[in-house]
């Protein structure tokens, strides 16, 4: 009797574990949206990415800021490098003269190696900073475009907005009726509060 009970219990546990496994797999499996399940056609439009790049005021502002950053970095490099270059020139002039001893020439050569290493470090640090600024610009642009296009798509009932680049990536052909580049640009530029415009307004008030 006890053996029969154990067999029944084990069988019930097996069935229960099978049911639990099925439930977990069903819950974790990705589900298609109702639109896709129903075969609903998406409302699609496209934009010319190069036009967005060239005419979106936010990108223009950030590129101007990057240009200023590059100029400031170059000035900083020159300010740090000039004294080192002048010192190097003086060492070369003295070490090449008739009064320099063998020991002084060796000291000058050792110092020239140090100066070269310092100049290389200054240049590398400047380049690293410029790369960071450029990466920051790209991240800011990508983030803002993603948010703005999402709002624009929602306002205009679009489910998909494709990018038509210079080489046609994303869209190989599109009817002009579905080109929303100008509409998107007008939408984003109207929503963008330019820092330069705000500064000019404050200056006029003063």
N, CA and C atoms as a LAMMPS dump frame, in Angstrom:
ITEM: TIMESTEP
0
ITEM: NUMBER OF ATOMS
618
ITEM: BOX BOUNDS ff ff ff
-5.0000000000000000e+02 5.0000000000000000e+02
-5.0000000000000000e+02 5.0000000000000000e+02
-5.0000000000000000e+02 5.0000000000000000e+02
ITEM: ATOMS id mol type element x y z
1 1 1 N 0.834 -1.208 0
2 1 2 C 0 0 0
3 1 3 C 0.863 1.25 0
4 2 1 N 1.884 1.191 0.854
5 2 2 C 2.777 2.346 0.93
6 2 3 C 3.514 2.545 -0.382
7 3 1 N 3.884 1.427 -1.044
8 3 2 C 4.576 1.534 -2.331
9 3 3 C 3.681 2.16 -3.38
10 4 1 N 2.411 1.77 -3.393
11 4 2 C 1.461 2.353 -4.35
12 4 3 C 1.324 3.857 -4.132
13 5 1 N 1.253 4.251 -2.894
14 5 2 C 1.123 5.676 -2.546
15 5 3 C 2.345 6.453 -3.024
16 6 1 N 3.539 5.856 -2.821
17 6 2 C 4.781 6.517 -3.246
18 6 3 C 4.81 6.688 -4.757
19 7 1 N 4.397 5.645 -5.497
20 7 2 C 4.373 5.728 -6.956
21 7 3 C 3.443 6.836 -7.435
22 8 1 N 2.265 6.908 -6.806
23 8 2 C 1.287 7.955 -7.174
24 8 3 C 1.85 9.336 -6.881
25 9 1 N 2.506 9.458 -5.715
26 9 2 C 3.071 10.747 -5.314
27 9 3 C 4.159 11.188 -6.284
28 10 1 N 5.034 10.245 -6.653
29 10 2 C 6.126 10.561 -7.593
30 10 3 C 5.557 10.962 -8.947
31 11 1 N 4.513 10.229 -9.399
32 11 2 C 3.889 10.566 -10.683
33 11 3 C 3.278 11.95 -10.65
34 12 1 N 2.606 12.288 -9.546
35 12 2 C 1.993 13.618 -9.406
36 12 3 C 3.048 14.711 -9.415
37 13 1 N 4.167 14.458 -8.718
38 13 2 C 5.25 15.444 -8.685
39 13 3 C 5.827 15.661 -10.083
40 14 1 N 5.96 14.558 -10.833
41 14 2 C 6.477 14.673 -12.19
42 14 3 C 5.58 15.521 -13.064
43 15 1 N 4.274 15.276 -12.966
44 15 2 C 3.313 16.065 -13.742
45 15 3 C 3.368 17.527 -13.331
46 16 1 N 3.461 17.784 -12.032
47 16 2 C 3.495 19.158 -11.507
48 16 3 C 4.744 19.895 -11.987
49 17 1 N 5.894 19.216 -11.956
50 17 2 C 7.133 19.832 -12.424
51 17 3 C 7.062 20.143 -13.909
52 18 1 N 6.436 19.245 -14.671
53 18 2 C 6.271 19.488 -16.109
54 18 3 C 5.422 20.727 -16.36
55 19 1 N 4.349 20.853 -15.583
56 19 2 C 3.47 22.025 -15.723
57 19 3 C 4.206 23.305 -15.365
58 20 1 N 4.985 23.28 -14.263
59 20 2 C 5.733 24.463 -13.841
60 20 3 C 6.751 24.872 -14.907
61 21 1 N 7.45 23.871 -15.476
62 21 2 C 8.436 24.159 -16.519
63 21 3 C 7.77 24.811 -17.724
64 22 1 N 6.615 24.319 -18.12
65 22 2 C 5.892 24.87 -19.269
66 22 3 C 5.472 26.306 -19.003
67 23 1 N 5.005 26.541 -17.778
68 23 2 C 4.569 27.909 -17.42
69 23 3 C 5.736 28.872 -17.473
70 24 1 N 6.914 28.463 -16.929
71 24 2 C 8.084 29.331 -16.911
72 24 3 C 8.57 29.629 -18.325
73 25 1 N 8.619 28.579 -19.171
74 25 2 C 9.054 28.779 -20.555
75 25 3 C 8.088 29.68 -21.303
76 26 1 N 6.792 29.497 -21.054
77 26 2 C 5.784 30.321 -21.733
78 26 3 C 5.899 31.77 -21.316
79 27 1 N 6.15 31.99 -20.003
80 27 2 C 6.252 33.36 -19.502
81 27 3 C 7.505 34.05 -20.021
82 28 1 N 8.61 33.279 -20.174
83 28 2 C 9.865 33.905 -20.571
84 28 3 C 9.993 34.073 -22.08
85 29 1 N 9.2 33.359 -22.847
86 29 2 C 9.292 33.457 -24.308
87 29 3 C 8.833 34.832 -24.773
88 30 1 N 9.572 35.46 -25.695
89 30 2 C 9.177 36.785 -26.187
90 30 3 C 7.856 36.712 -26.94
91 31 1 N 7.011 37.7 -26.668
92 31 2 C 5.693 37.748 -27.291
93 31 3 C 5.657 38.856 -28.335
94 32 1 N 5.106 38.565 -29.477
95 32 2 C 4.932 39.595 -30.499
96 32 3 C 3.842 40.552 -30.057
97 33 1 N 3.975 41.806 -30.486
98 33 2 C 2.955 42.795 -30.167
99 33 3 C 1.648 42.445 -30.876
100 34 1 N 0.559 43.028 -30.402
101 34 2 C -0.744 42.785 -31.018
102 34 3 C -0.762 43.237 -32.479
103 35 1 N -0.024 44.331 -32.752
104 35 2 C 0.015 44.831 -34.135
105 35 3 C 0.66 43.818 -35.058
106 36 1 N 1.782 43.216 -34.6
107 36 2 C 2.465 42.229 -35.435
108 36 3 C 1.66 40.943 -35.544
109 37 1 N 1.057 40.537 -34.418
110 37 2 C 0.248 39.321 -34.453
111 37 3 C -0.944 39.481 -35.391
112 38 1 N -1.478 40.705 -35.454
113 38 2 C -2.639 40.946 -36.303
114 38 3 C -2.272 41.278 -37.737
115 39 1 N -0.964 41.316 -38.036
116 39 2 C -0.536 41.616 -39.399
117 39 3 C -0.758 43.062 -39.789
118 40 1 N -0.794 43.957 -38.813
119 40 2 C -1.024 45.366 -39.11
120 40 3 C 0.194 45.974 -39.8
121 41 1 N -0.006 46.697 -40.867
122 41 2 C 1.078 47.358 -41.588
123 41 3 C 1.502 48.624 -40.842
124 42 1 N 2.809 48.793 -40.671
125 42 2 C 3.316 49.966 -39.972
126 42 3 C 3.276 51.191 -40.875
127 43 1 N 3.073 52.351 -40.266
128 43 2 C 3.154 53.606 -41.001
129 43 3 C 4.617 54.032 -41.014
130 44 1 N 5.213 54.064 -42.205
131 44 2 C 6.654 54.271 -42.336
132 44 3 C 6.947 55.575 -43.076
133 45 1 N 7.981 56.28 -42.609
134 45 2 C 8.491 57.466 -43.299
135 45 3 C 10.012 57.411 -43.235
136 46 1 N 10.669 58.296 -43.973
137 46 2 C 12.126 58.308 -43.93
138 46 3 C 12.631 59.743 -43.928
139 47 1 N 13.875 59.887 -43.499
140 47 2 C 14.525 61.205 -43.51
141 47 3 C 15.889 61.061 -44.17
142 48 1 N 16.382 62.139 -44.753
143 48 2 C 17.735 62.184 -45.29
144 48 3 C 18.673 62.588 -44.146
145 49 1 N 19.461 61.618 -43.682
146 49 2 C 20.326 61.871 -42.534
147 49 3 C 21.33 62.975 -42.752
148 50 1 N 21.843 63.122 -43.996
149 50 2 C 22.812 64.175 -44.264
150 50 3 C 22.187 65.557 -44.131
151 51 1 N 20.914 65.681 -44.492
152 51 2 C 20.224 66.968 -44.333
153 51 3 C 20.009 67.295 -42.856
154 52 1 N 19.676 66.275 -42.072
155 52 2 C 19.533 66.474 -40.625
156 52 3 C 20.865 66.934 -40.043
157 53 1 N 21.941 66.269 -40.454
158 53 2 C 23.279 66.606 -39.96
159 53 3 C 23.647 68.055 -40.29
160 54 1 N 23.277 68.496 -41.474
161 54 2 C 23.694 69.817 -41.938
162 54 3 C 22.802 70.947 -41.435
163 55 1 N 21.537 70.653 -41.116
164 55 2 C 20.58 71.74 -40.867
165 55 3 C 19.927 71.741 -39.482
166 56 1 N 20.247 70.769 -38.65
167 56 2 C 19.676 70.764 -37.3
168 56 3 C 20.488 71.724 -36.436
169 57 1 N 19.836 72.717 -35.861
170 57 2 C 20.526 73.77 -35.125
171 57 3 C 21.296 73.229 -33.919
172 58 1 N 20.765 72.211 -33.269
173 58 2 C 21.445 71.628 -32.114
174 58 3 C 22.811 71.085 -32.522
175 59 1 N 22.873 70.378 -33.652
176 59 2 C 24.142 69.825 -34.115
177 59 3 C 25.108 70.955 -34.467
178 60 1 N 24.597 72.005 -35.107
179 60 2 C 25.448 73.145 -35.469
180 60 3 C 26.046 73.789 -34.223
181 61 1 N 25.228 73.947 -33.186
182 61 2 C 25.698 74.537 -31.928
183 61 3 C 26.776 73.667 -31.294
184 62 1 N 26.55 72.365 -31.259
185 62 2 C 27.509 71.462 -30.626
186 62 3 C 28.806 71.402 -31.434
187 63 1 N 28.717 71.478 -32.764
188 63 2 C 29.932 71.469 -33.586
189 63 3 C 30.729 72.755 -33.384
190 64 1 N 30.034 73.872 -33.203
191 64 2 C 30.743 75.124 -32.91
192 64 3 C 31.447 75.033 -31.57
193 65 1 N 30.775 74.417 -30.598
194 65 2 C 31.389 74.24 -29.282
195 65 3 C 32.615 73.336 -29.374
196 66 1 N 32.519 72.298 -30.212
197 66 2 C 33.658 71.403 -30.405
198 66 3 C 34.823 72.146 -31.06
199 67 1 N 34.507 73.007 -32.031
200 67 2 C 35.552 73.789 -32.705
201 67 3 C 36.265 74.695 -31.705
202 68 1 N 35.5 75.317 -30.832
203 68 2 C 36.098 76.167 -29.794
204 68 3 C 36.987 75.323 -28.883
205 69 1 N 36.499 74.124 -28.529
206 69 2 C 37.287 73.233 -27.69
207 69 3 C 38.602 72.839 -28.339
208 70 1 N 38.569 72.601 -29.65
209 70 2 C 39.791 72.261 -30.39
210 70 3 C 40.771 73.433 -30.366
211 71 1 N 40.255 74.635 -30.597
212 71 2 C 41.113 75.808 -30.577
213 71 3 C 41.742 76.009 -29.197
214 72 1 N 40.935 75.858 -28.151
215 72 2 C 41.456 76.026 -26.797
216 72 3 C 42.517 74.984 -26.483
217 73 1 N 42.291 73.754 -26.954
218 73 2 C 43.27 72.685 -26.73
219 73 3 C 44.583 73.001 -27.439
220 74 1 N 44.488 73.529 -28.659
221 74 2 C 45.701 73.88 -29.406
222 74 3 C 46.475 75.002 -28.716
223 75 1 N 45.733 75.97 -28.193
224 75 2 C 46.382 77.08 -27.476
225 75 3 C 47.069 76.563 -26.22
226 76 1 N 46.4 75.67 -25.501
227 76 2 C 46.969 75.106 -24.279
228 76 3 C 48.228 74.298 -24.583
229 77 1 N 48.185 73.521 -25.659
230 77 2 C 49.359 72.727 -26.055
231 77 3 C 50.525 73.649 -26.385
232 78 1 N 50.238 74.693 -27.154
233 78 2 C 51.29 75.632 -27.549
234 78 3 C 51.871 76.342 -26.328
235 79 1 N 50.995 76.701 -25.374
236 79 2 C 51.461 77.394 -24.173
237 79 3 C 52.396 76.505 -23.356
238 80 1 N 52.082 75.213 -23.266
239 80 2 C 52.936 74.297 -22.501
240 80 3 C 54.181 73.893 -23.275
241 81 1 N 54.053 73.815 -24.6
242 81 2 C 55.162 73.324 -25.41
243 81 3 C 56.215 74.386 -25.698
244 82 1 N 55.819 75.647 -25.782
245 82 2 C 56.746 76.72 -26.171
246 82 3 C 57.977 76.796 -25.264
247 83 1 N 57.818 76.834 -23.919
248 83 2 C 59.015 76.9 -23.071
249 83 3 C 59.939 75.697 -23.254
250 84 1 N 59.342 74.525 -23.448
251 84 2 C 60.142 73.32 -23.645
252 84 3 C 60.912 73.382 -24.959
253 85 1 N 60.262 73.869 -26.006
254 85 2 C 60.936 74.002 -27.303
255 85 3 C 62.076 75.02 -27.216
256 86 1 N 61.838 76.12 -26.504
257 86 2 C 62.875 77.137 -26.356
258 86 3 C 64.064 76.587 -25.577
259 87 1 N 63.766 75.807 -24.521
260 87 2 C 64.842 75.19 -23.747
261 87 3 C 65.633 74.21 -24.61
262 88 1 N 64.918 73.428 -25.414
263 88 2 C 65.58 72.461 -26.281
264 88 3 C 66.495 73.164 -27.277
265 89 1 N 66.036 74.272 -27.835
266 89 2 C 66.851 75.02 -28.797
267 89 3 C 68.108 75.574 -28.135
268 90 1 N 67.973 76.082 -26.913
269 90 2 C 69.134 76.603 -26.182
270 90 3 C 70.141 75.496 -25.895
271 91 1 N 69.635 74.308 -25.51
272 91 2 C 70.531 73.187 -25.223
273 91 3 C 71.29 72.756 -26.475
274 92 1 N 70.565 72.694 -27.599
275 92 2 C 71.202 72.294 -28.85
276 92 3 C 72.273 73.3 -29.256
277 93 1 N 71.944 74.593 -29.118
278 93 2 C 72.893 75.641 -29.487
279 93 3 C 74.153 75.565 -28.632
280 94 1 N 73.955 75.394 -27.313
281 94 2 C 75.114 75.351 -26.412
282 94 3 C 75.946 74.093 -26.635
283 95 1 N 75.236 72.927 -26.753
284 95 2 C 75.96 71.666 -26.91
285 95 3 C 76.719 71.617 -28.23
286 96 1 N 76.274 72.399 -29.204
287 96 2 C 76.952 72.42 -30.508
288 96 3 C 78.109 73.418 -30.535
289 97 1 N 78.219 74.235 -29.491
290 97 2 C 79.256 75.262 -29.453
291 97 3 C 80.614 74.704 -29.054
292 98 1 N 81.615 75.536 -29.191
293 98 2 C 82.996 75.085 -28.91
294 98 3 C 83.302 74.949 -27.424
295 99 1 N 82.508 75.567 -26.555
296 99 2 C 82.826 75.572 -25.131
297 99 3 C 82.204 74.416 -24.353
298 100 1 N 81.346 73.621 -25.002
299 100 2 C 80.657 72.54 -24.307
300 100 3 C 81.586 71.357 -24.099
301 101 1 N 81.643 70.894 -22.845
302 101 2 C 82.457 69.729 -22.534
303 101 3 C 81.692 68.454 -22.881
304 102 1 N 82.393 67.343 -22.843
305 102 2 C 81.762 66.05 -23.133
306 102 3 C 80.641 65.769 -22.142
307 103 1 N 80.901 66.073 -20.875
308 103 2 C 79.888 65.835 -19.827
309 103 3 C 78.669 66.72 -20.048
310 104 1 N 78.885 67.988 -20.401
311 104 2 C 77.778 68.912 -20.648
312 104 3 C 76.954 68.471 -21.857
313 105 1 N 77.614 67.932 -22.857
314 105 2 C 76.896 67.444 -24.028
315 105 3 C 76.005 66.255 -23.676
316 106 1 N 76.526 65.381 -22.807
317 106 2 C 75.733 64.23 -22.378
318 106 3 C 74.53 64.673 -21.549
319 107 1 N 74.755 65.667 -20.678
320 107 2 C 73.658 66.21 -19.867
321 107 3 C 72.603 66.841 -20.778
322 108 1 N 73.059 67.594 -21.774
323 108 2 C 72.142 68.24 -22.705
324 108 3 C 71.351 67.192 -23.488
325 109 1 N 72.03 66.141 -23.916
326 109 2 C 71.352 65.085 -24.668
327 109 3 C 70.293 64.394 -23.814
328 110 1 N 70.642 64.134 -22.544
329 110 2 C 69.691 63.491 -21.631
330 110 3 C 68.462 64.38 -21.426
331 111 1 N 68.697 65.682 -21.264
332 111 2 C 67.588 66.616 -21.073
333 111 3 C 66.736 66.723 -22.327
334 112 1 N 67.359 66.649 -23.488
335 112 2 C 66.599 66.702 -24.745
336 112 3 C 65.658 65.499 -24.872
337 113 1 N 66.11 64.342 -24.413
338 113 2 C 65.244 63.164 -24.411
339 113 3 C 64.034 63.378 -23.506
340 114 1 N 64.288 64.002 -22.35
341 114 2 C 63.2 64.291 -21.406
342 114 3 C 62.196 65.266 -22.018
343 115 1 N 62.722 66.296 -22.673
344 115 2 C 61.847 67.289 -23.306
345 115 3 C 61.012 66.639 -24.402
346 116 1 N 61.628 65.797 -25.195
347 116 2 C 60.893 65.105 -26.257
348 116 3 C 59.754 64.258 -25.68
349 117 1 N 60.039 63.568 -24.571
350 117 2 C 59.017 62.744 -23.922
351 117 3 C 57.883 63.616 -23.381
352 118 1 N 58.235 64.769 -22.812
353 118 2 C 57.216 65.686 -22.285
354 118 3 C 56.327 66.229 -23.4
355 119 1 N 56.942 66.614 -24.516
356 119 2 C 56.177 67.138 -25.649
357 119 3 C 55.233 66.075 -26.211
358 120 1 N 55.725 64.844 -26.282
359 120 2 C 54.884 63.743 -26.782
360 120 3 C 53.708 63.514 -25.847
361 121 1 N 53.962 63.566 -24.544
362 121 2 C 52.894 63.368 -23.564
363 121 3 C 51.846 64.472 -23.666
364 122 1 N 52.301 65.705 -23.799
365 122 2 C 51.378 66.838 -23.929
366 122 3 C 50.497 66.661 -25.166
367 123 1 N 51.104 66.258 -26.291
368 123 2 C 50.359 66.07 -27.527
369 123 3 C 49.36 64.928 -27.398
370 124 1 N 49.789 63.828 -26.786
371 124 2 C 48.903 62.67 -26.621
372 124 3 C 47.71 62.994 -25.719
373 125 1 N 47.964 63.713 -24.646
374 125 2 C 46.883 64.096 -23.731
375 125 3 C 45.888 65.014 -24.427
376 126 1 N 46.406 65.916 -25.261
377 126 2 C 45.529 66.821 -26
378 126 3 C 44.666 66.052 -26.99
379 127 1 N 45.263 65.104 -27.706
380 127 2 C 44.512 64.303 -28.668
381 127 3 C 43.456 63.45 -27.974
382 128 1 N 43.81 62.893 -26.821
383 128 2 C 42.843 62.098 -26.051
384 128 3 C 41.652 62.946 -25.635
385 129 1 N 41.936 64.174 -25.202
386 129 2 C 40.864 65.081 -24.795
387 129 3 C 39.959 65.432 -25.968
388 130 1 N 40.54 65.642 -27.134
389 130 2 C 39.742 65.973 -28.32
390 130 3 C 38.864 64.797 -28.737
391 131 1 N 39.407 63.588 -28.642
392 131 2 C 38.603 62.398 -28.949
393 131 3 C 37.44 62.274 -27.979
394 132 1 N 37.693 62.566 -26.711
395 132 2 C 36.622 62.526 -25.71
396 132 3 C 35.539 63.548 -26.023
397 133 1 N 35.949 64.746 -26.43
398 133 2 C 34.975 65.787 -26.776
399 133 3 C 34.135 65.367 -27.982
400 134 1 N 34.785 64.766 -28.972
401 134 2 C 34.068 64.329 -30.173
402 134 3 C 33.092 63.195 -29.848
403 135 1 N 33.538 62.254 -29.018
404 135 2 C 32.655 61.156 -28.608
405 135 3 C 31.47 61.671 -27.809
406 136 1 N 31.731 62.67 -26.964
407 136 2 C 30.644 63.273 -26.18
408 136 3 C 29.634 63.947 -27.102
409 137 1 N 30.14 64.642 -28.119
410 137 2 C 29.254 65.295 -29.089
411 137 3 C 28.387 64.263 -29.798
412 138 1 N 28.99 63.181 -30.263
413 138 2 C 28.246 62.15 -30.966
414 138 3 C 27.182 61.518 -30.07
415 139 1 N 27.54 61.303 -28.809
416 139 2 C 26.577 60.702 -27.872
417 139 3 C 25.413 61.649 -27.612
418 140 1 N 25.71 62.942 -27.458
419 140 2 C 24.654 63.935 -27.219
420 140 3 C 23.718 64.033 -28.423
421 141 1 N 24.301 64.048 -29.619
422 141 2 C 23.496 64.15 -30.837
423 141 3 C 22.609 62.914 -30.993
424 142 1 N 23.197 61.73 -30.798
425 142 2 C 22.438 60.484 -30.945
426 142 3 C 21.29 60.423 -29.95
427 143 1 N 21.561 60.814 -28.7
428 143 2 C 20.531 60.781 -27.666
429 143 3 C 19.402 61.762 -27.968
430 144 1 N 19.779 62.973 -28.372
431 144 2 C 18.752 63.995 -28.648
432 144 3 C 17.924 63.624 -29.874
433 145 1 N 18.594 63.147 -30.921
434 145 2 C 17.858 62.758 -32.125
435 145 3 C 16.877 61.636 -31.825
436 146 1 N 17.313 60.661 -31.041
437 146 2 C 16.449 59.53 -30.706
438 146 3 C 15.185 60.01 -30
439 147 1 N 15.356 60.932 -29.046
440 147 2 C 14.208 61.439 -28.29
441 147 3 C 13.301 62.315 -29.168
442 148 1 N 13.901 63.187 -29.965
443 148 2 C 13.122 64.098 -30.793
444 148 3 C 12.34 63.35 -31.878
445 149 1 N 13.002 62.372 -32.507
446 149 2 C 12.315 61.606 -33.545
447 149 3 C 11.167 60.805 -32.945
448 150 1 N 11.365 60.303 -31.72
449 150 2 C 10.293 59.549 -31.059
450 150 3 C 9.072 60.444 -30.82
451 151 1 N 9.314 61.68 -30.371
452 151 2 C 8.2 62.612 -30.152
453 151 3 C 7.532 62.966 -31.478
454 152 1 N 8.355 63.262 -32.484
455 152 2 C 7.834 63.607 -33.811
456 152 3 C 6.993 62.459 -34.373
457 153 1 N 7.49 61.222 -34.247
458 153 2 C 6.763 60.059 -34.755
459 153 3 C 5.438 59.896 -34.029
460 154 1 N 5.455 60.089 -32.719
461 154 2 C 4.218 59.974 -31.956
462 154 3 C 3.204 61.025 -32.353
463 155 1 N 3.667 62.25 -32.564
464 155 2 C 2.761 63.341 -32.941
465 155 3 C 2.157 63.138 -34.331
466 156 1 N 2.881 62.418 -35.194
467 156 2 C 2.436 62.275 -36.576
468 156 3 C 1.976 60.861 -36.939
469 157 1 N 1.791 60.035 -35.927
470 157 2 C 1.259 58.7 -36.167
471 157 3 C 2.17 57.784 -36.953
472 158 1 N 3.482 57.923 -36.756
473 158 2 C 4.439 57.081 -37.467
474 158 3 C 4.925 55.957 -36.559
475 159 1 N 4.994 54.755 -37.095
476 159 2 C 5.541 53.645 -36.323
477 159 3 C 7.02 53.415 -36.608
478 160 1 N 7.471 53.766 -37.812
479 160 2 C 8.863 53.545 -38.217
480 160 3 C 9.372 54.779 -38.958
481 161 1 N 10.564 55.259 -38.571
482 161 2 C 11.231 56.348 -39.297
483 161 3 C 12.612 55.837 -39.697
484 162 1 N 12.866 55.746 -41.008
485 162 2 C 14.12 55.216 -41.534
486 162 3 C 15.066 56.352 -41.914
487 163 1 N 16.359 56.012 -41.928
488 163 2 C 17.379 56.985 -42.314
489 163 3 C 17.885 56.692 -43.715
490 164 1 N 17.837 57.704 -44.57
491 164 2 C 18.363 57.584 -45.926
492 164 3 C 19.667 58.37 -45.964
493 165 1 N 20.781 57.655 -45.907
494 165 2 C 22.084 58.313 -45.894
495 165 3 C 22.597 58.604 -47.282
496 166 1 N 23.813 59.125 -47.341
497 166 2 C 24.409 59.5 -48.627
498 166 3 C 24.56 58.307 -49.552
499 167 1 N 24.892 57.136 -48.974
500 167 2 C 25.077 55.944 -49.801
501 167 3 C 23.834 55.071 -49.835
502 168 1 N 22.723 55.581 -49.323
503 168 2 C 21.461 54.861 -49.407
504 168 3 C 21.234 53.843 -48.316
505 169 1 N 22.102 53.798 -47.273
506 169 2 C 21.905 52.808 -46.231
507 169 3 C 20.567 53.04 -45.521
508 170 1 N 19.884 51.958 -45.213
509 170 2 C 18.588 52.073 -44.544
510 170 3 C 17.447 52.138 -45.531
511 171 1 N 17.56 52.974 -46.539
512 171 2 C 16.507 53.116 -47.547
513 171 3 C 17.168 53.151 -48.922
514 172 1 N 16.846 52.211 -49.767
515 172 2 C 17.375 52.203 -51.124
516 172 3 C 16.461 52.955 -52.088
517 173 1 N 15.187 53.036 -51.74
518 173 2 C 14.247 53.836 -52.532
519 173 3 C 13.111 54.26 -51.627
520 174 1 N 12.623 55.446 -51.865
521 174 2 C 11.457 55.915 -51.124
522 174 3 C 10.702 56.941 -51.934
523 175 1 N 9.412 56.835 -51.936
524 175 2 C 8.591 57.823 -52.629
525 175 3 C 8.692 59.162 -51.901
526 176 1 N 8.8 60.261 -52.618
527 176 2 C 8.863 61.579 -51.98
528 176 3 C 7.69 61.842 -51.031
529 177 1 N 6.573 61.163 -51.256
530 177 2 C 5.41 61.36 -50.386
531 177 3 C 5.698 60.95 -48.94
532 178 1 N 6.72 60.107 -48.745
533 178 2 C 7.022 59.605 -47.407
534 178 3 C 8.313 60.21 -46.847
535 179 1 N 8.807 61.266 -47.513
536 179 2 C 10.002 61.969 -47.044
537 179 3 C 9.578 63.049 -46.041
538 180 1 N 9.954 62.862 -44.768
539 180 2 C 9.55 63.818 -43.722
540 180 3 C 10.756 64.608 -43.209
541 181 1 N 11.824 64.677 -44.011
542 181 2 C 13.044 65.351 -43.564
543 181 3 C 12.778 66.801 -43.166
544 182 1 N 12.176 67.567 -44.061
545 182 2 C 11.937 68.99 -43.783
546 182 3 C 10.979 69.191 -42.622
547 183 1 N 9.958 68.339 -42.558
548 183 2 C 9 68.448 -41.453
549 183 3 C 9.68 68.156 -40.12
550 184 1 N 10.555 67.156 -40.098
551 184 2 C 11.268 66.822 -38.866
552 184 3 C 12.237 67.923 -38.482
553 185 1 N 12.947 68.478 -39.459
554 185 2 C 13.882 69.569 -39.171
555 185 3 C 13.155 70.776 -38.58
556 186 1 N 12.045 71.159 -39.202
557 186 2 C 11.266 72.299 -38.693
558 186 3 C 10.772 72.021 -37.277
559 187 1 N 10.316 70.786 -37.054
560 187 2 C 9.828 70.379 -35.744
561 187 3 C 10.939 70.482 -34.691
562 188 1 N 12.124 69.926 -34.992
563 188 2 C 13.212 69.91 -34.011
564 188 3 C 13.788 71.293 -33.782
565 189 1 N 13.967 72.065 -34.851
566 189 2 C 14.528 73.402 -34.692
567 189 3 C 13.583 74.33 -33.927
568 190 1 N 12.281 74.136 -34.092
569 190 2 C 11.305 74.924 -33.326
570 190 3 C 11.385 74.585 -31.833
571 191 1 N 11.687 73.326 -31.544
572 191 2 C 11.757 72.877 -30.15
573 191 3 C 13.108 73.163 -29.493
574 192 1 N 14.113 73.483 -30.301
575 192 2 C 15.463 73.66 -29.761
576 192 3 C 15.679 75.089 -29.293
577 193 1 N 16.022 75.245 -28.025
578 193 2 C 16.362 76.55 -27.464
579 193 3 C 17.864 76.727 -27.555
580 194 1 N 18.294 77.541 -28.5
581 194 2 C 19.721 77.729 -28.717
582 194 3 C 20.358 78.481 -27.562
583 195 1 N 21.452 77.953 -26.982
584 195 2 C 22.159 78.691 -25.914
585 195 3 C 22.636 80.048 -26.391
586 196 1 N 23.056 80.133 -27.666
587 196 2 C 23.522 81.412 -28.214
588 196 3 C 22.396 82.432 -28.234
589 197 1 N 21.201 81.995 -28.615
590 197 2 C 20.05 82.898 -28.647
591 197 3 C 19.701 83.372 -27.247
592 198 1 N 19.794 82.465 -26.27
593 198 2 C 19.498 82.833 -24.891
594 198 3 C 20.512 83.849 -24.379
595 199 1 N 21.811 83.662 -24.727
596 199 2 C 22.844 84.592 -24.303
597 199 3 C 22.612 85.967 -24.925
598 200 1 N 22.236 85.99 -26.219
599 200 2 C 21.996 87.26 -26.894
600 200 3 C 20.813 87.992 -26.266
601 201 1 N 19.788 87.226 -25.878
602 201 2 C 18.627 87.845 -25.23
603 201 3 C 19.008 88.481 -23.9
604 202 1 N 19.83 87.763 -23.131
605 202 2 C 20.271 88.302 -21.837
606 202 3 C 21.137 89.534 -22.035
607 203 1 N 21.996 89.524 -23.056
608 203 2 C 22.852 90.68 -23.331
609 203 3 C 22.009 91.908 -23.702
610 204 1 N 20.958 91.702 -24.488
611 204 2 C 20.091 92.803 -24.893
612 204 3 C 19.357 93.389 -23.702
613 205 1 N 18.982 92.527 -22.745
614 205 2 C 18.304 93.017 -21.555
615 205 3 C 19.209 93.897 -20.732
616 206 1 N 20.497 93.519 -20.709
617 206 2 C 21.459 94.326 -19.928
618 206 3 C 21.705 95.667 -20.613
